[in-house]
Amino acid sequence: MKLKIKALAGLIILAAIILSGCTSIDEESFNADIQGYAEPIAENALQALNEKNYTRFSADLDPTMKKAFTEEVFLKSADIIQDELGNYTSKELLEINTGEKHTVVVYQANFEKQTDDVILRLIFVNSEGQVELRGIWFESPQLKKRMALER
């Protein structure tokens, strides 16, 4: 009887290991798909900030974001980012969070003058089969200080 219980327990553990392996492969594949669209959109937005090129920056924005993030707002934001952080140089993926209606992709971004980590959050939505950028946030102690002074 004890042998049957041990064998059954062994099979359950083996099944759990096999199933957990399948889940992580599916999750890795899913995350790779998200990275496949997030990476070029993020890179385009950051390079556009370096160039202060609103046309390039707004190419991947959804209509709501385009309406809220006008060229005037973009240019003021680009000036502040460049004054405080310098030009963007590189980024590293930190995490991907998916929700029912959107996906959040978080990077650690590097800039020429940075002294602290800059966290970049991008919000993506899928609109009629097209992935669009709904939001972009920079989190940096240097930017927080600047924004507090601007108020």
LUMSEKE-619266 format. One line per 2 residues: number of its first residue (from 1); their letters; for each residue x, y, z of N, C-alpha, C, O. Coordinates in nm, 3 decimals, padded with zeros to 5 digits, always signed. Each point is the difference from the previous one (the first is absolute). Example, Ala and Ser with C-alpha at 12.3 -4.5 7.8 and 13.67 -1.06 7.14 Angstrom:
REM residues 2
1 = AS = +01.319/-00.569/+00.780/-00.089/+00.119/+00.000/+00.090/+00.120/+00.000/+00.104/-00.002/+00.066  -00.139/+00.107/-00.138/+00.082/+00.119/+00.006/-00.077/+00.109/+00.073/+00.051/+00.111/+00.017
REM end
This chain:
REM residues 151
1 = MK = +00.081/-00.118/+00.000/-00.081/+00.118/+00.000/+00.086/+00.126/+00.000/-00.027/+00.093/-00.076  +00.132/-00.089/+00.161/+00.090/+00.115/+00.006/+00.071/+00.019/-00.132/+00.027/+00.113/-00.040
3 = LK = +00.005/-00.222/-00.028/+00.068/+00.007/-00.130/-00.091/+00.066/-00.103/+00.046/+00.080/-00.081  -00.176/-00.113/+00.084/-00.095/+00.060/-00.094/-00.013/+00.149/+00.026/-00.009/+00.078/-00.095
5 = IK = +00.007/-00.036/+00.220/-00.012/+00.141/+00.035/+00.124/+00.077/-00.046/-00.010/+00.110/-00.053  +00.128/-00.171/+00.074/+00.124/+00.064/-00.044/+00.004/+00.011/-00.152/+00.044/+00.102/-00.053
7 = AL = -00.088/-00.206/-00.017/-00.002/+00.003/-00.147/-00.096/+00.106/-00.050/+00.031/+00.073/-00.095  -00.148/-00.065/+00.157/-00.100/+00.100/-00.038/+00.053/+00.141/+00.026/-00.017/+00.089/-00.083
9 = AG = +00.080/-00.068/+00.197/+00.058/+00.131/+00.033/+00.108/+00.036/-00.100/+00.010/+00.115/-00.043  +00.072/-00.212/+00.006/+00.105/+00.022/-00.100/-00.058/+00.041/-00.135/+00.053/+00.089/-00.065
11 = LI = -00.162/-00.154/+00.023/-00.065/+00.035/-00.127/-00.058/+00.141/+00.005/+00.008/+00.074/-00.098  -00.067/-00.037/+00.210/-00.057/+00.135/+00.015/+00.111/+00.105/-00.009/-00.016/+00.101/-00.067
13 = IL = +00.126/-00.126/+00.134/+00.113/+00.094/-00.005/+00.056/+00.010/-00.142/+00.028/+00.109/-00.048  -00.014/-00.224/-00.018/+00.051/-00.001/-00.137/-00.095/+00.077/-00.092/+00.047/+00.077/-00.084
15 = AA = -00.177/-00.096/+00.098/-00.097/+00.072/-00.082/+00.008/+00.151/+00.025/-00.009/+00.079/-00.094  +00.025/-00.040/+00.220/+00.010/+00.142/+00.034/+00.124/+00.062/-00.063/-00.005/+00.112/-00.051
17 = II = +00.116/-00.185/+00.053/+00.124/+00.050/-00.061/-00.018/+00.016/-00.150/+00.039/+00.103/-00.056  -00.097/-00.202/-00.008/-00.021/+00.006/-00.146/-00.093/+00.115/-00.035/+00.028/+00.076/-00.093
19 = LS = -00.138/-00.062/+00.165/-00.096/+00.106/-00.029/+00.058/+00.138/+00.028/-00.029/+00.094/-00.074  +00.108/-00.079/+00.177/+00.060/+00.131/+00.028/+00.099/+00.037/-00.109/+00.014/+00.118/-00.033
21 = GC = +00.055/-00.215/-00.023/+00.091/+00.026/-00.111/-00.074/+00.050/-00.122/+00.048/+00.091/-00.068  -00.163/-00.146/+00.040/-00.080/+00.043/-00.115/-00.050/+00.143/+00.020/-00.002/+00.079/-00.094
23 = TS = -00.037/-00.047/+00.214/-00.050/+00.133/+00.028/+00.108/+00.104/-00.022/-00.025/+00.104/-00.061  +00.146/-00.130/+00.110/+00.106/+00.099/-00.015/+00.039/+00.017/-00.147/+00.034/+00.111/-00.041
25 = ID = -00.037/-00.216/-00.038/+00.029/+00.012/-00.142/-00.106/+00.086/-00.067/+00.033/+00.086/-00.081  -00.161/-00.109/+00.116/-00.107/+00.081/-00.057/+00.015/+00.146/+00.042/-00.018/+00.090/-00.081
27 = EE = +00.051/-00.067/+00.207/+00.017/+00.136/+00.050/+00.119/+00.068/-00.068/-00.009/+00.117/-00.037  +00.119/-00.190/+00.020/+00.116/+00.056/-00.069/-00.035/+00.037/-00.143/+00.040/+00.106/-00.048
29 = SF = -00.114/-00.192/-00.019/-00.041/+00.027/-00.137/-00.091/+00.122/-00.005/+00.014/+00.085/-00.088  -00.108/-00.076/+00.182/-00.093/+00.112/+00.008/+00.078/+00.130/+00.023/-00.025/+00.100/-00.067
31 = NA = +00.119/-00.102/+00.162/+00.081/+00.118/+00.028/+00.087/+00.038/-00.120/+00.021/+00.119/-00.026  +00.030/-00.217/-00.046/+00.079/+00.028/-00.120/-00.085/+00.070/-00.105/+00.049/+00.089/-00.069
33 = DI = -00.175/-00.128/+00.056/-00.091/+00.066/-00.094/-00.019/+00.146/+00.040/+00.002/+00.089/-00.085  -00.021/-00.065/+00.213/-00.018/+00.138/+00.049/+00.128/+00.080/-00.024/-00.007/+00.114/-00.047
35 = QG = +00.121/-00.171/+00.079/+00.127/+00.068/-00.025/+00.015/+00.031/-00.148/+00.059/+00.102/-00.037  -00.110/-00.190/-00.048/+00.010/+00.019/-00.144/-00.065/+00.128/-00.048/+00.050/+00.063/-00.094
37 = YA = -00.160/-00.022/+00.156/-00.060/+00.128/-00.040/+00.043/+00.115/+00.090/+00.009/+00.114/-00.046  +00.016/-00.141/+00.174/+00.033/+00.107/+00.094/+00.138/+00.060/-00.028/+00.018/+00.122/+00.005
39 = EP = +00.077/-00.206/-00.035/+00.138/+00.045/-00.019/+00.012/+00.107/-00.110/+00.055/+00.106/+00.027  -00.104/-00.130/-00.149/+00.016/+00.103/-00.103/-00.081/+00.128/+00.029/+00.044/+00.109/-00.035
41 = IA = -00.160/-00.122/+00.097/-00.080/+00.118/+00.033/+00.071/+00.082/+00.107/+00.008/+00.123/-00.011  +00.043/-00.189/+00.113/+00.073/+00.070/+00.107/+00.125/+00.068/-00.056/+00.027/+00.116/+00.030
43 = EN = +00.046/-00.187/-00.111/+00.124/+00.056/-00.058/-00.032/+00.121/-00.088/+00.071/+00.100/+00.005  -00.176/-00.110/-00.084/-00.040/+00.111/-00.086/-00.036/+00.122/+00.083/+00.042/+00.112/-00.032
45 = AL = -00.120/-00.131/+00.139/-00.041/+00.112/+00.085/+00.121/+00.067/+00.066/+00.007/+00.122/+00.006  +00.086/-00.202/+00.043/+00.117/+00.054/+00.068/+00.095/+00.072/-00.097/+00.054/+00.105/+00.033
47 = QA = -00.035/-00.162/-00.150/+00.083/+00.068/-00.101/-00.066/+00.129/-00.047/+00.069/+00.099/-00.025  -00.201/-00.100/+00.014/-00.074/+00.121/-00.040/+00.017/+00.109/+00.106/+00.008/+00.118/-00.034
49 = LN = -00.003/-00.157/+00.163/+00.026/+00.099/+00.105/+00.139/+00.061/-00.017/+00.016/+00.121/+00.015  +00.083/-00.205/-00.046/+00.135/+00.051/-00.023/+00.000/+00.104/-00.113/+00.066/+00.103/+00.008
51 = EK = -00.142/-00.133/-00.112/-00.004/+00.087/-00.119/-00.102/+00.113/+00.011/-00.003/+00.090/-00.083  -00.079/-00.095/+00.188/-00.113/+00.093/+00.015/-00.088/-00.001/-00.125/-00.038/+00.105/-00.053
53 = NY = +00.008/-00.226/+00.008/-00.076/-00.022/-00.123/-00.139/-00.053/+00.035/-00.019/-00.119/+00.022  -00.078/+00.210/-00.016/-00.136/-00.038/+00.039/-00.065/-00.094/-00.101/-00.072/-00.091/+00.039
55 = TR = +00.095/+00.112/-00.164/-00.060/-00.087/-00.102/+00.042/-00.144/+00.021/-00.082/-00.092/-00.005  +00.210/+00.072/+00.029/+00.051/-00.135/+00.026/-00.056/-00.055/+00.131/-00.042/-00.115/+00.007
57 = FS = +00.043/+00.199/+00.096/-00.048/-00.042/+00.132/-00.147/-00.042/-00.005/-00.037/-00.102/+00.057  -00.044/+00.179/-00.124/-00.145/-00.024/+00.001/-00.045/-00.110/-00.096/-00.119/-00.033/-00.004
59 = AD = +00.210/-00.024/-00.072/-00.036/-00.101/-00.100/-00.072/-00.121/+00.060/-00.087/-00.058/-00.065  +00.122/+00.018/+00.187/-00.058/-00.119/+00.061/-00.102/+00.031/+00.110/-00.047/-00.091/+00.068
61 = LD = +00.013/+00.218/-00.050/-00.094/+00.037/+00.106/-00.143/-00.034/-00.041/-00.036/+00.011/-00.118  -00.044/-00.051/+00.215/-00.142/-00.020/-00.028/-00.067/+00.137/-00.004/+00.058/+00.098/+00.048
63 = PT = -00.178/-00.088/-00.105/-00.066/+00.131/-00.015/-00.016/+00.077/+00.131/+00.015/+00.122/+00.002  -00.045/-00.190/+00.107/-00.016/+00.067/+00.129/+00.131/+00.064/+00.044/+00.002/+00.114/+00.047
65 = MK = +00.106/-00.186/-00.061/+00.131/+00.051/+00.039/+00.043/+00.114/-00.092/+00.056/+00.099/+00.047  -00.082/-00.111/-00.176/+00.035/+00.106/-00.094/-00.071/+00.131/+00.036/+00.058/+00.108/-00.008
67 = KA = -00.183/-00.121/+00.047/-00.079/+00.119/+00.034/+00.055/+00.066/+00.127/+00.006/+00.123/+00.009  +00.032/-00.203/+00.089/+00.049/+00.053/+00.127/+00.146/+00.045/-00.008/+00.039/+00.098/+00.064
69 = FT = +00.041/-00.169/-00.142/+00.143/+00.027/-00.006/+00.031/+00.074/-00.130/+00.051/-00.057/-00.096  -00.084/+00.185/+00.096/+00.018/+00.084/-00.119/+00.148/+00.025/-00.026/+00.086/-00.035/+00.081
71 = EE = -00.058/+00.096/-00.194/+00.139/+00.033/-00.033/+00.059/+00.096/+00.104/+00.116/-00.012/+00.037  -00.196/+00.107/+00.009/+00.046/+00.095/+00.101/+00.039/-00.072/+00.129/+00.105/+00.029/+00.058
73 = VF = -00.189/-00.121/-00.012/+00.029/-00.077/+00.121/+00.124/-00.086/-00.022/+00.087/-00.009/+00.087  -00.078/-00.053/-00.204/+00.115/-00.084/-00.034/+00.130/+00.081/+00.007/+00.097/-00.045/+00.061
75 = LK = -00.095/+00.161/-00.124/+00.123/+00.080/-00.005/+00.041/+00.049/+00.139/+00.119/+00.002/+00.032  -00.216/+00.036/+00.050/+00.032/+00.041/+00.137/+00.055/-00.118/+00.080/+00.097/+00.014/+00.074
77 = SA = -00.159/-00.131/-00.090/+00.047/-00.121/+00.068/+00.140/-00.039/-00.046/+00.085/-00.034/+00.082  -00.061/+00.040/-00.213/+00.132/-00.034/-00.055/+00.107/+00.094/+00.054/+00.110/-00.043/+00.032
79 = DI = -00.143/+00.173/-00.022/+00.096/+00.097/+00.055/+00.035/-00.034/+00.145/+00.117/+00.001/+00.038  -00.217/-00.031/+00.042/+00.023/-00.033/+00.141/+00.083/-00.127/+00.013/+00.095/-00.004/+00.079
81 = IQ = -00.128/-00.098/-00.156/+00.073/-00.127/+00.005/+00.145/+00.022/-00.042/+00.092/-00.051/+00.065  -00.070/+00.125/-00.172/+00.137/+00.023/-00.045/+00.078/+00.089/+00.097/+00.119/-00.023/+00.022
83 = DE = -00.185/+00.124/+00.036/+00.068/+00.085/+00.099/+00.045/-00.080/+00.121/+00.111/+00.016/+00.049  -00.200/-00.102/+00.000/+00.028/-00.073/+00.123/+00.080/-00.129/-00.020/+00.087/-00.033/+00.081
85 = LG = -00.118/-00.039/-00.188/+00.059/-00.134/-00.019/+00.095/-00.009/-00.118/+00.083/-00.091/-00.005  -00.093/+00.182/-00.089/+00.079/-00.010/-00.123/-00.073/-00.087/-00.100/-00.119/-00.028/+00.016
87 = NY = +00.188/-00.014/-00.118/-00.059/-00.086/-00.102/-00.011/-00.144/+00.050/+00.082/-00.046/+00.079  -00.184/-00.022/-00.127/-00.018/-00.142/+00.027/+00.113/-00.077/-00.066/+00.040/+00.032/-00.112
89 = TS = +00.013/-00.136/+00.181/+00.107/-00.081/-00.058/-00.035/-00.148/-00.012/+00.036/-00.064/-00.099  -00.106/+00.007/+00.198/-00.033/-00.142/-00.007/-00.110/-00.033/+00.100/-00.038/+00.084/+00.083
91 = KE = -00.012/-00.207/-00.092/-00.103/-00.044/+00.095/+00.012/-00.149/+00.021/+00.059/-00.073/-00.080  -00.117/+00.028/+00.192/-00.002/-00.142/+00.034/-00.140/-00.034/+00.049/-00.056/+00.070/+00.085
93 = LL = +00.000/-00.177/-00.138/-00.133/-00.044/+00.041/+00.002/-00.046/+00.144/+00.084/-00.081/+00.039  -00.179/+00.132/+00.041/-00.012/-00.042/+00.139/-00.118/-00.094/+00.020/+00.013/-00.103/+00.066
95 = EI = -00.129/+00.138/-00.123/-00.117/-00.085/+00.021/-00.109/+00.029/-00.103/-00.003/+00.104/-00.064  -00.085/-00.202/+00.052/-00.117/+00.010/-00.086/-00.121/-00.040/+00.083/-00.001/-00.106/+00.064
97 = NT = -00.101/+00.191/-00.063/-00.124/-00.028/+00.071/-00.116/+00.011/-00.098/-00.017/+00.103/-00.066  -00.060/-00.208/+00.056/-00.113/+00.003/-00.093/-00.130/+00.006/+00.076/-00.018/-00.064/+00.103
99 = GE = -00.072/+00.143/-00.156/-00.134/+00.011/+00.054/-00.099/-00.035/-00.108/+00.037/-00.038/-00.111  -00.164/+00.050/+00.144/-00.103/-00.035/-00.096/-00.002/+00.097/-00.118/-00.024/-00.040/-00.114
101 = KH = +00.049/+00.169/+00.142/-00.013/+00.102/-00.105/+00.132/+00.063/-00.042/+00.005/+00.071/-00.101  +00.102/-00.095/+00.176/+00.127/+00.063/-00.032/+00.118/-00.084/+00.050/-00.016/-00.094/+00.076
103 = TV = +00.134/+00.133/-00.122/+00.124/-00.064/+00.042/+00.095/+00.109/+00.046/+00.015/+00.103/-00.066  +00.051/-00.125/+00.179/+00.098/+00.094/+00.053/+00.138/-00.064/-00.017/+00.024/-00.112/+00.045
105 = VV = +00.065/+00.185/-00.110/+00.137/-00.046/-00.017/+00.090/+00.101/+00.072/-00.009/+00.120/-00.023  +00.095/-00.172/+00.110/+00.084/+00.085/+00.083/+00.147/-00.023/-00.037/+00.047/-00.113/-00.008
107 = YQ = +00.023/+00.223/-00.013/+00.142/-00.003/-00.033/+00.077/+00.083/+00.102/-00.055/+00.090/+00.064  +00.182/-00.124/-00.050/+00.094/+00.092/+00.064/+00.070/+00.069/-00.115/+00.066/-00.065/-00.082
109 = AN = -00.080/+00.196/+00.075/+00.058/+00.075/-00.112/+00.125/+00.074/+00.047/+00.008/+00.045/+00.114  +00.087/-00.033/-00.203/+00.124/+00.070/+00.030/+00.011/+00.125/-00.086/-00.033/+00.001/-00.118
111 = FE = +00.079/+00.106/+00.182/+00.016/+00.130/-00.065/+00.140/+00.053/+00.028/+00.065/-00.041/+00.096  -00.019/+00.132/-00.180/+00.137/+00.051/+00.010/+00.034/+00.062/+00.136/+00.108/-00.026/+00.053
113 = KQ = -00.197/+00.106/+00.003/+00.029/+00.072/+00.124/-00.059/-00.066/+00.124/+00.010/+00.056/+00.109  -00.068/-00.168/-00.123/-00.073/-00.058/+00.113/+00.092/-00.032/+00.116/+00.114/-00.044/-00.018
115 = TD = -00.166/+00.066/+00.136/+00.073/-00.039/+00.120/-00.077/-00.108/+00.076/+00.056/-00.069/+00.085  -00.184/+00.056/-00.116/-00.085/-00.101/+00.063/-00.069/-00.083/-00.108/+00.000/+00.037/-00.118
117 = DV = -00.057/-00.148/+00.159/-00.076/-00.083/-00.094/-00.119/+00.077/-00.054/-00.067/+00.074/+00.073  +00.041/-00.092/-00.201/-00.120/+00.055/-00.062/-00.088/-00.118/-00.037/+00.040/-00.087/-00.078
119 = IL = -00.159/+00.084/+00.134/-00.094/-00.106/-00.033/-00.096/+00.053/-00.106/-00.058/+00.107/+00.015  +00.044/-00.182/-00.120/-00.087/+00.037/-00.111/-00.115/-00.099/-00.005/+00.022/-00.121/-00.011
121 = RL = -00.145/+00.170/+00.018/-00.120/-00.084/-00.009/-00.075/+00.036/-00.126/-00.029/+00.117/-00.026  +00.000/-00.218/-00.052/-00.077/+00.017/-00.122/-00.129/-00.080/+00.011/+00.002/-00.116/+00.041
123 = IF = -00.113/+00.177/-00.079/-00.130/-00.067/+00.001/-00.040/-00.021/-00.145/-00.008/+00.094/-00.079  -00.018/-00.219/+00.044/-00.041/-00.036/-00.136/-00.143/-00.050/+00.000/-00.044/-00.068/+00.092
125 = VN = -00.029/+00.102/-00.198/-00.135/-00.051/-00.021/-00.007/-00.059/-00.140/+00.074/+00.040/-00.090  -00.164/-00.134/+00.074/-00.021/-00.061/-00.131/-00.133/+00.055/-00.052/-00.106/-00.030/+00.054
127 = SE = +00.114/+00.109/-00.159/-00.118/+00.062/-00.058/-00.022/-00.053/-00.141/+00.073/+00.033/-00.093  -00.174/-00.116/+00.081/-00.035/-00.059/-00.131/+00.121/-00.069/-00.063/+00.026/+00.017/-00.119
129 = GQ = +00.047/-00.095/+00.198/+00.113/-00.076/-00.050/+00.129/+00.079/-00.011/+00.103/-00.055/-00.039  -00.105/+00.183/+00.073/+00.117/+00.086/-00.007/+00.046/+00.035/+00.142/-00.080/+00.049/+00.080
131 = VE = +00.205/-00.075/-00.049/+00.054/+00.035/+00.132/+00.040/+00.147/-00.001/+00.073/+00.045/-00.088  -00.122/+00.028/+00.188/+00.028/+00.143/+00.008/+00.045/+00.037/+00.141/-00.033/-00.068/+00.097
133 = LR = +00.108/+00.176/-00.089/+00.050/+00.050/+00.128/-00.105/+00.091/+00.062/-00.040/+00.100/-00.060  -00.006/-00.135/+00.179/-00.104/+00.076/+00.070/+00.060/+00.091/+00.108/-00.060/+00.101/+00.035
135 = GI = +00.178/-00.137/+00.017/+00.061/+00.082/+00.104/+00.148/-00.023/+00.012/+00.050/-00.109/-00.030  +00.021/+00.211/+00.073/+00.145/-00.009/+00.022/+00.034/+00.085/+00.122/-00.036/+00.117/+00.007
137 = WF = +00.108/-00.178/+00.089/+00.037/+00.069/+00.123/+00.148/-00.023/+00.028/+00.052/-00.110/-00.016  +00.013/+00.217/+00.059/+00.138/-00.006/+00.044/+00.001/+00.022/+00.150/-00.059/+00.097/+00.049
139 = ES = +00.125/-00.186/+00.025/+00.012/+00.014/+00.144/+00.148/+00.017/+00.033/+00.081/-00.089/-00.023  -00.048/+00.206/+00.076/+00.138/+00.031/+00.033/+00.002/+00.104/+00.111/-00.078/+00.095/-00.004
141 = PQ = +00.165/-00.111/+00.102/+00.012/+00.101/+00.105/+00.034/+00.138/-00.057/-00.051/+00.101/+00.048  +00.136/-00.096/-00.151/+00.036/+00.127/-00.061/-00.121/+00.067/-00.064/-00.018/+00.121/+00.012
143 = LK = -00.064/-00.199/-00.080/-00.119/+00.056/-00.064/-00.103/+00.043/+00.105/-00.067/+00.102/-00.018  +00.054/-00.178/+00.125/-00.094/+00.037/+00.107/+00.037/+00.135/+00.060/-00.086/+00.084/+00.024
145 = KR = +00.216/-00.066/+00.001/+00.047/+00.128/+00.055/-00.032/+00.115/-00.096/-00.049/+00.105/+00.042  +00.075/-00.127/-00.168/-00.025/+00.104/-00.101/-00.149/+00.033/-00.008/-00.038/+00.117/-00.006
147 = MA = -00.045/-00.219/+00.006/-00.145/+00.022/-00.010/-00.051/+00.074/+00.124/-00.092/+00.081/-00.010  +00.150/-00.108/+00.127/-00.041/+00.069/+00.122/+00.037/+00.149/-00.010/-00.074/+00.086/+00.047
149 = LE = +00.189/-00.057/-00.108/+00.041/+00.139/-00.017/-00.086/+00.073/-00.104/-00.024/+00.120/+00.012  -00.023/-00.194/-00.112/-00.081/+00.059/-00.107/-00.138/+00.041/+00.050/-00.062/+00.089/-00.058
151 = R = +00.014/-00.152/+00.163/-00.135/+00.029/+00.051/-00.004/+00.131/+00.063/-00.106/+00.042/+00.048
REM end
